[in-house]
Amino acid sequence: KKVPSLLKLQKKALKYLREELNISAANIEKCPSVLYIGVDNLRINYEFLLSTNIGKRNIETTLSILPQEPQDLRETYEYVLENYGEEIYLLCVPRLS
């Protein structure tokens, strides 16, 4: 199986963010690392975060929370939720941008 080139990966990620999620170019420019993760992981992370109380706007303006392995994101969320409560997580997410 051929490994996709970095440029192809970035183009797919950009297309997904702009066309499917309607995220502004300005928000993407603030977090270029979001282009270095596969679309499947972006989709999984985005959908997971939408299932929480984080809210679409916080996700869109804090894209830095998306480019990580889905399991790592879930574990971080669950750890913060269990040890500090959802209020802390909700306060921290907007400050990550």
C-alpha positions in Angstrom: 0.0 0.0 0.0 1.4 3.3 -1.1 1.7 6.0 1.7 0.1 9.3 0.6 2.4 12.2 0.1 2.4 15.0 2.7 0.9 17.4 0.1 -1.9 15.0 -0.7 -2.7 14.6 3.0 -2.7 18.4 3.5 -5.0 18.9 0.5 -7.5 16.3 1.7 -7.4 17.8 5.2 -7.9 21.3 3.8 -10.8 20.2 1.6 -12.5 18.4 4.5 -12.1 21.4 6.8 -13.3 24.0 4.3 -15.9 22.1 2.3 -17.4 19.7 4.8 -17.0 21.6 8.0 -17.1 25.1 6.6 -14.2 26.2 8.8 -12.8 29.6 7.8 -9.4 29.9 6.2 -8.5 32.4 9.0 -9.1 29.7 11.6 -7.1 27.1 9.6 -4.2 29.6 9.2 -4.0 29.9 13.0 -3.3 26.2 13.3 -1.5 24.8 10.3 -0.7 21.6 12.2 -4.4 20.6 11.6 -3.3 19.8 8.0 -0.8 17.2 9.0 -3.3 14.6 10.4 -5.4 12.3 8.2 -9.0 13.2 7.4 -10.2 10.1 9.2 -8.7 11.2 12.5 -10.0 14.8 12.0 -13.5 13.5 11.4 -13.4 11.2 14.4 -12.0 13.9 16.7 -14.5 16.5 15.4 -17.5 14.2 15.8 -16.3 13.2 19.3 -15.9 16.8 20.4 -19.4 17.7 19.0 -20.8 14.9 21.1 -19.5 16.7 24.2 -20.6 20.2 25.4 -17.6 21.9 23.9 -19.6 23.3 21.0 -19.0 23.8 17.3 -17.7 27.4 17.7 -15.1 26.4 20.2 -13.9 23.6 18.0 -13.7 25.8 15.0 -11.7 28.5 16.7 -9.5 26.1 18.6 -8.4 23.7 15.9 -5.2 22.9 17.8 -7.2 20.2 19.7 -8.0 18.3 16.5 -4.6 17.1 15.2 -4.0 14.3 17.6 -4.7 10.6 17.8 -8.4 10.0 18.6 -7.6 7.8 21.6 -5.3 10.5 23.0 -8.0 13.2 22.6 -10.6 11.0 24.4 -8.2 10.1 27.2 -7.3 13.8 27.8 -11.0 14.8 27.7 -12.0 12.0 30.1 -9.0 12.8 32.5 -9.9 16.5 32.7 -13.6 15.7 33.1 -13.0 13.2 35.8 -10.3 15.2 37.8 -11.4 18.8 37.2 -14.9 18.8 35.8 -16.4 19.8 32.5 -16.4 23.5 33.5 -12.6 23.6 33.5 -12.4 21.9 30.1 -14.9 24.3 28.7 -12.9 27.2 30.1 -9.6 25.9 28.7 -10.6 25.1 25.2 -11.1 28.7 24.0 -7.7 29.6 25.4 -5.9 27.0 23.4 -6.1 29.1 20.2 
